[in-house]
Amino acid sequence: MGRTTTRLSRRLALHRTAGAPRKHLQEEHGIIVDRKTLEENTEILTCGEERRLAIPEALYIKEMNPALNQQTDNLQVYSVL
């Protein structure tokens, strides 16, 4: 999930080589990520106006509460000097 202006084919290629979808599929399901798996498990949320897409997307994410949509890698806390 996530809003992007990157073409779907490029985004799937990126997910196949790195990122949360690849990590999740390998660690939780023992699946080697391929294009077909990503295509079959991708849902595209559309909205008539691109600038309004953030609202239905936020509601969808809140309702689904997916573990995959959480930022957990490379989180760092910086202390103020």
C-alpha positions in Angstrom: 0.0 0.0 0.0 1.1 3.5 -0.5 0.7 6.4 -2.9 3.2 6.7 -5.7 3.5 8.3 -9.0 5.9 5.5 -10.1 4.4 3.2 -12.8 3.1 -0.1 -11.5 5.6 -2.1 -13.4 8.6 -0.2 -11.9 7.1 -0.3 -8.4 6.6 -4.1 -8.6 10.2 -4.5 -9.8 11.4 -2.5 -6.8 9.4 -4.6 -4.4 10.7 -7.7 -6.0 14.3 -6.8 -5.2 14.0 -5.0 -1.9 11.5 -3.6 0.6 8.8 -4.7 3.0 6.8 -6.9 0.6 9.9 -9.0 -0.3 11.0 -9.2 3.4 7.4 -10.2 4.5 6.9 -12.9 1.9 10.3 -14.4 2.6 10.3 -14.3 6.4 6.6 -15.0 7.1 5.7 -17.3 4.2 8.9 -18.7 2.9 8.1 -17.4 -0.6 10.7 -16.3 -3.0 9.2 -13.1 -4.5 8.4 -13.1 -8.2 6.5 -10.9 -10.5 3.4 -13.1 -10.7 3.0 -13.2 -6.9 3.3 -9.5 -6.6 0.8 -8.9 -9.4 -1.7 -11.3 -7.9 -1.5 -9.7 -4.5 -1.6 -6.0 -5.6 -4.7 -4.0 -5.2 -5.0 -0.6 -6.8 -7.1 2.0 -5.1 -8.4 4.6 -7.5 -10.1 7.9 -7.1 -11.6 10.3 -9.6 -9.2 13.1 -8.5 -5.6 12.3 -7.7 -5.4 15.0 -5.0 -8.3 13.4 -3.1 -6.8 9.9 -3.2 -5.1 10.4 0.2 -8.5 10.3 2.0 -9.8 7.0 0.8 -6.3 5.5 1.0 -6.0 6.6 4.7 -9.5 5.1 5.5 -8.6 1.9 3.7 -5.3 1.6 5.6 -7.0 2.3 8.9 -9.7 -0.3 8.2 -7.3 -3.0 7.0 -4.5 -2.2 9.6 -1.9 -4.1 7.6 1.3 -5.1 9.3 3.0 -4.7 5.9 2.2 -0.9 5.8 4.2 -0.1 8.9 7.6 1.6 8.8 9.8 -0.6 11.0 13.2 -0.7 9.2 15.9 1.9 9.8 14.0 3.8 12.4 16.4 6.0 14.3 15.9 8.4 17.2 18.1 11.4 17.2 18.9 13.2 20.4 19.0 16.9 20.5 22.4 18.2 21.5 
